[in-house]
């Protein structure tokens, strides 16, 4: 027992002496601490730091199937620079507050558009958009050419099998002009463009599977 304790004391003394000598060499000679052997605690600590020594940290990738974090827009960027929303209470009362669901969405879109034609002083632009979509599908896009100094409004509806849908209008720069989950975009007015542009209508279904219809109106 005494012999084993003596051996342990000798080992501790040798290790301490070696450590003091190493630290003294670093302090006096400007040397670097020796690199830790592979698999040692030092190597493990550096791996856990994830590159902290060079001022950056390695981030764990997101779980499979999830997109990377979206980059936030610069402060002050709130929407399109090519269009402005013009509020009109008359438009909201004639269709903006309507429920955008019907057995025949195309018929509802036609009736809502015609009921607001007089108040909006608008007429249909192009053919009615008709399509099918499910909540598992990617959003669908429809291109639309708009003119300078003109105002636009989109009437939209789905069938009874779709329980959640949204329409978004983006300009050619990718900025959002307007968005709506109701029967009209915008619900309480129209969007007026200061310059000619090609915009995109994005339609996404959040729950359900079925058909939808949309009609663009303009003055």
Secondary structure as GFF3:
##gff-version 3
##sequence-region A 1 219
A	DSSP	alpha_helix	2	29	.	.	.	ID=ss1
A	DSSP	alpha_helix	41	49	.	.	.	ID=ss2
A	DSSP	three_ten_helix	52	54	.	.	.	ID=ss3
A	DSSP	beta_strand	83	87	.	.	.	ID=ss4
A	DSSP	alpha_helix	89	91	.	.	.	ID=ss5
A	DSSP	pi_helix	92	96	.	.	.	ID=ss6
A	DSSP	alpha_helix	105	120	.	.	.	ID=ss7
A	DSSP	beta_strand	123	134	.	.	.	ID=ss8
A	DSSP	beta_strand	140	146	.	.	.	ID=ss9
A	DSSP	beta_strand	151	158	.	.	.	ID=ss10
A	DSSP	beta_strand	162	170	.	.	.	ID=ss11
A	DSSP	beta_strand	176	180	.	.	.	ID=ss12
A	DSSP	beta_strand	184	185	.	.	.	ID=ss13
A	DSSP	beta_strand	189	193	.	.	.	ID=ss14
A	DSSP	beta_strand	197	218	.	.	.	ID=ss15
###
